[in-house]
Amino acid sequence: MIDTLSIEPIGVVRSPFAEPAQAPRQPERGAGVDARIELQAGRGFEFALSDIETWRYLWVLFWFHRAESFRAKVRPPRSRTRRGLFATRAPHRPNPIGMSVVELVRVEGLVLHVRDVDILDGTPVLDIKPYVAYSDAVADAGAGWLDAEALLDPGPRWQVEFLPRAHEQLEFLKGELGVDLARSIRDLLSLGPAPHPYRRIKREGEGFVLAHKSWRARFRVRDQKVEVGSLGSGYRARELELPAPDTDAAELALHRKFVERFGYPGFS
């Protein structure tokens, strides 16, 4: 038995997803998202790419470089209980290898332009293989424990509505500060409002709060609708006044401007 293996990345993914919370949970949720796979120069990969443009879809094998240590049991976003790691696609694996199907748009030298991506920016790529429909798609594969829990993945979508104050704050963040949070918040909350560690949702009084990056979105639930009432800074007032030495000064400046305009959060 081989005790150790040596793996070298062949390239890197360049995508719009900078943080794990931004990335879709599956490629289907990344529909329409464009990205690039940039292969390393000087290794003969330009020859390895011959004929790849004849394939519409590709398997991308990559390294979960932001994953934490191995966890034997995890709670997937669509599960009510913890599951054995090998019965899930969670990133916290003994060898954190991920795989996704992407659509190949075009090839320019050592750059593959791809679409429908759920992979973080900066992710090391280990290998690329063609997706072969007749062998890779198994019609009667089933849905494992998702069937047992009568769940569908990605599951029913919740309607997300931004109330007037939240809409005003989103417009200010985008127009004045260049921070666009609307799509990310909508995607996260459309999965449902239940508190879950993957989506950083917790109860707060009669409502809930979603932590997204350094921002907070406060919302409540009516029937099958999620109503986002307000946004707020994730920094406390003292942290804005007396920041820690390693805090990003540019980010703090954005939060100070937001707080000067809207104060600290309430629900409208």
C-alpha positions in Angstrom: 0.0 0.0 0.0 1.3 3.5 -0.9 1.6 5.7 2.2 2.0 9.0 0.5 1.3 10.6 -2.9 2.7 13.7 -4.5 0.3 16.0 -6.3 1.1 19.2 -8.1 -1.6 21.7 -9.3 -1.8 22.1 -13.0 -3.5 25.5 -12.8 -5.8 27.8 -10.9 -9.5 28.8 -11.0 -10.4 32.5 -11.4 -14.0 33.0 -10.3 -16.1 35.8 -8.7 -16.4 33.8 -5.5 -13.8 35.1 -3.0 -15.3 33.5 0.2 -16.9 30.1 0.8 -20.2 31.7 1.8 -20.4 33.2 -1.7 -20.0 30.0 -3.6 -23.0 28.0 -4.8 -23.3 24.6 -3.1 -23.4 22.8 -6.5 -22.6 23.7 -10.1 -26.4 23.9 -10.9 -26.6 26.8 -8.4 -23.8 28.5 -10.3 -25.7 28.6 -13.6 -24.6 31.4 -15.7 -21.5 32.2 -13.6 -18.4 32.7 -15.8 -14.9 31.8 -14.7 -11.5 30.9 -16.1 -9.1 28.0 -15.5 -5.6 29.2 -16.0 -3.1 26.4 -16.7 0.6 26.6 -15.8 3.0 27.5 -18.6 6.1 25.6 -19.4 4.7 22.1 -18.8 3.4 21.2 -22.2 -0.2 21.7 -21.3 -0.9 23.5 -24.6 -0.5 20.1 -26.3 -2.6 18.4 -23.6 -5.4 20.7 -24.5 -5.6 19.4 -28.1 -9.2 18.4 -29.0 -10.7 19.6 -25.7 -12.8 22.1 -27.5 -14.8 19.1 -29.0 -16.3 18.6 -25.6 -19.1 20.8 -24.2 -18.7 19.9 -20.5 -15.7 19.1 -18.4 -15.0 17.5 -15.0 -12.7 19.7 -13.0 -10.9 18.1 -10.1 -9.6 20.6 -7.6 -8.2 21.0 -4.1 -10.4 22.5 -1.3 -7.7 25.0 -0.3 -10.0 26.8 2.2 -11.3 23.7 3.9 -10.6 23.1 7.5 -9.4 19.8 9.0 -11.1 16.4 8.3 -14.5 15.9 9.9 -15.9 12.4 10.1 -19.4 13.7 10.4 -20.9 16.8 8.9 -24.3 18.4 8.5 -25.0 19.2 4.8 -27.2 22.2 4.0 -30.1 20.0 3.0 -29.9 17.5 5.9 -31.8 17.6 9.2 -29.0 15.6 10.9 -25.3 15.0 10.8 -24.1 12.6 8.1 -21.0 10.5 7.5 -18.5 12.5 5.5 -18.3 9.9 2.7 -22.0 10.1 2.3 -21.8 13.8 1.4 -19.8 16.2 -0.8 -18.6 18.4 2.1 -15.1 19.8 1.7 -13.7 18.6 5.1 -12.2 15.5 3.7 -9.0 13.5 4.6 -7.8 14.5 1.1 -9.8 17.7 0.3 -10.4 16.9 -3.4 -13.5 18.4 -5.0 -15.0 17.8 -8.4 -17.4 19.9 -10.5 -18.9 19.8 -14.0 -18.5 23.0 -15.9 -19.4 24.1 -19.4 -16.5 24.8 -21.7 -17.1 28.1 -23.5 -13.8 28.6 -25.4 -10.1 28.0 -25.1 -7.5 30.8 -25.5 -4.0 29.4 -25.2 -3.6 28.0 -21.7 -6.9 29.6 -20.5 -10.2 27.7 -20.4 -13.2 30.0 -20.3 -15.9 28.1 -18.5 -19.5 28.6 -17.2 -21.8 27.3 -14.5 -19.1 27.4 -11.8 -19.3 26.8 -8.1 -15.6 26.9 -7.3 -13.8 29.6 -5.2 -11.3 32.0 -6.7 -7.7 30.8 -6.3 -8.6 27.1 -6.1 -5.8 24.9 -7.3 -6.8 22.6 -10.2 -5.6 19.0 -10.1 -7.0 17.6 -13.3 -9.4 18.2 -16.2 -11.4 15.4 -17.9 -14.2 15.4 -20.5 -17.7 14.8 -19.2 -19.1 11.9 -21.3 -22.9 11.9 -21.1 -23.6 8.3 -21.9 -21.2 7.0 -19.2 -21.2 9.7 -16.6 -25.0 10.3 -16.3 -26.8 7.4 -14.6 -30.5 7.7 -15.0 -31.5 5.6 -12.0 -28.8 6.7 -9.7 -31.3 7.8 -7.0 -30.7 10.5 -4.3 -29.5 8.5 -1.3 -30.5 9.9 2.1 -32.1 12.9 0.3 -34.8 10.4 -0.8 -35.0 9.0 2.7 -35.7 12.4 4.1 -38.2 13.3 1.3 -35.9 16.2 0.4 -35.0 17.5 -3.0 -31.6 18.9 -3.7 -31.4 21.8 -4.4 -34.9 21.8 -2.9 -37.7 24.3 -3.0 -36.7 27.9 -3.4 -38.1 30.5 -0.9 -39.2 33.9 -2.1 -36.9 36.6 -0.8 -38.1 40.2 -0.6 -36.1 43.3 0.4 -38.3 45.7 2.4 -37.8 49.5 1.7 -35.1 50.1 4.3 -33.1 47.1 3.2 -33.5 48.1 -0.4 -32.2 51.6 0.3 -29.2 50.2 2.2 -28.4 47.8 -0.7 -28.5 50.7 -3.2 -26.3 52.8 -1.0 -23.8 50.0 -0.6 -23.7 49.3 -4.3 -23.8 52.9 -5.6 -21.8 54.7 -3.0 -19.4 52.1 -1.7 -19.2 49.6 -4.5 -20.3 46.6 -2.4 -23.0 44.5 -4.1 -24.7 42.1 -1.6 -28.1 41.7 -3.0 -27.5 38.6 -5.1 -25.5 36.8 -2.5 -28.1 37.4 0.2 -30.9 36.4 -2.0 -29.2 33.1 -3.0 -28.4 32.3 0.6 -31.9 33.0 2.0 -33.7 31.3 -0.9 -32.5 28.0 0.5 -34.7 28.7 3.6 -34.4 30.6 6.8 -33.6 27.8 9.2 -30.5 28.4 11.3 -27.6 26.4 9.9 -23.8 26.8 10.4 -23.0 26.6 6.7 -25.2 29.7 6.0 -24.4 31.5 9.3 -28.0 32.1 10.3 -29.2 32.5 13.9 -32.3 33.6 15.7 -32.5 37.1 17.0 -35.7 38.0 19.0 -38.7 37.2 16.8 -36.6 37.2 13.6 -33.3 36.0 12.3 -29.9 37.4 11.3 -27.7 36.2 8.4 -24.0 36.9 8.7 -22.5 37.4 5.2 -18.8 38.3 5.1 -18.6 41.3 7.5 -22.2 42.4 7.0 -25.5 41.3 8.6 -28.9 41.0 7.1 -31.9 40.9 9.5 -35.0 39.2 8.3 -38.3 37.6 9.3 -40.4 34.9 7.7 -44.0 35.1 6.6 -45.5 31.9 5.1 -43.0 30.8 2.4 -41.5 34.3 2.1 -38.3 35.7 3.6 -38.5 39.5 4.2 -35.2 41.2 4.7 -35.9 44.3 6.8 -32.4 45.9 7.2 -28.7 45.5 6.8 -26.0 46.3 9.3 -22.3 46.2 9.9 -20.8 43.2 11.5 -18.4 45.4 13.5 -19.3 46.7 16.9 -19.0 50.5 17.4 -15.9 50.0 19.5 -14.2 48.0 16.8 -14.8 50.8 14.3 -13.4 53.4 16.7 -10.5 51.4 18.0 -9.7 48.8 15.3 -7.4 45.8 15.9 -3.9 46.2 14.2 -4.6 43.5 11.6 -8.0 44.9 10.5 -8.4 45.9 6.9 -8.4 49.7 7.0 -10.3 50.0 3.6 -13.0 47.7 4.8 -13.4 49.6 8.1 -13.8 52.8 6.1 -16.7 51.3 4.2 -18.4 50.2 7.4 -17.9 53.6 9.0 -19.6 55.4 6.0 -22.5 52.9 6.2 -22.9 53.4 10.0 -22.7 57.2 9.6 -25.6 57.0 7.1 -27.8 54.4 8.7 -26.6 53.9 12.3 -26.8 50.5 13.8 -29.4 48.1 12.7 -33.1 47.9 13.5 -36.0 46.3 11.6 -38.2 48.4 9.4 
